[in-house]
Amino acid sequence: MKSSAIFSQGSILLLVILLSTISLVAEAQQCRPSGKIKGRKAPAGQCNQENDSDCCVAGKMYPTYTCSPPLSGSTKAYLTLNSFEAGGDGGGPSECDNKYHNDNTPVVALSTGWYNHGGRCHNNITISSNGRSVVAMVVDECDSTEGCDADHDYQPPCPNNIVDASKAVWKALGVPEDNWGGLDITWSDQCRPSGKIRGRKAPAGQCNKENHSDCCVAGKMYPTYTCSPPLSGSTKAYPTLNSFEKNGDGGGPSECDNQYHNDNTPVVALSTGWYNNGGRCHNHIRINGNGRSVVAMVVDECDSTEGCDADHDYQPPCPNNIVDASKAVWKALGVPEGNWGGLDITWSDV
């Protein structure tokens, strides 16, 4: 009986440690305030309360954020109402284009973390709630880092989970006008081509076809992308084979460190959207495919915005869902060498 009691106590201790570890991991993944701002009372007539906007209260402390909650394929958020027209409660012109926008157009501002330094400017997102969905364009930032001053119409800093939407969005969601102003929603990125590039034939010897790389076809139109599909805990992607060595089909040195890398090292390049303006440089990702898993380091961008020129080895723009991997990655996944070059995978940040 005593040994049974000891086992029980040990099990409880192990459970407590496990729960504490899980709690710490969850805590680390949270988006916490980066600071606080003390409210100042607005001078007369300088805080526009259209759409029930709040004005800062003198002396009240408001949290600020540089981050937003992590994204998924269906990210929870809180929808608010904003006017993007001149003289509206949105204040000055939109950050993305320094213009005002008609409130009958479905446009939104995103909290600072999701706005991503303008990385989502003019991208479309899908907003779902009330049994309906609407596609809206990102044109502005809902600033979570500053507030309570003239530049921000003496309104508090934006919370970190806001999609601030025009009247057109609320109408499309079928919300009665009396209830406009606050609604639980989910949203996701829509990644569509940002443009096209016309192919040019490479001068003799200037397109490296190692690893079955494609060369641009003269006159063919190739789509370009500034975005990639939304991330989840297990994001679907298409891996390709790339050489990161000097004179390999990867072209010049890697974007992250301006260096070449041995192909026997597990390294990858990511499509432009996932590369995130270098935000994943030297981070590790986990790649799952062929029943196996491998951890690789991000060292380069697979450019989805440009191509068919000397800087890109006269290869087409990269599709928006590519993990371009060294030979070491393919070996670790146990793929026969004759099949290197294309495989359905999933990946996640480590």
Beta strands, then each sheet from edge to edge (+ up, - down):
strand 1: 35-38
strand 2: 61-64
strand 3: 75-81
strand 4: 107-111
strand 5: 124-129
strand 6: 132-142
strand 7: 162-165
strand 8: 183-190
strand 9: 195-198
strand 10: 221-224
strand 11: 235-241
strand 12: 267-271
strand 13: 284-289
strand 14: 292-302
strand 15: 322-325
strand 16: 345-349
sheet 1: 1+ 2-
sheet 2: 3+ 7+ 4- 6- 5+ 8- 3+
sheet 3: 9+ 10-
sheet 4: 11+ 15+ 12- 14- 13+ 16- 11+
end
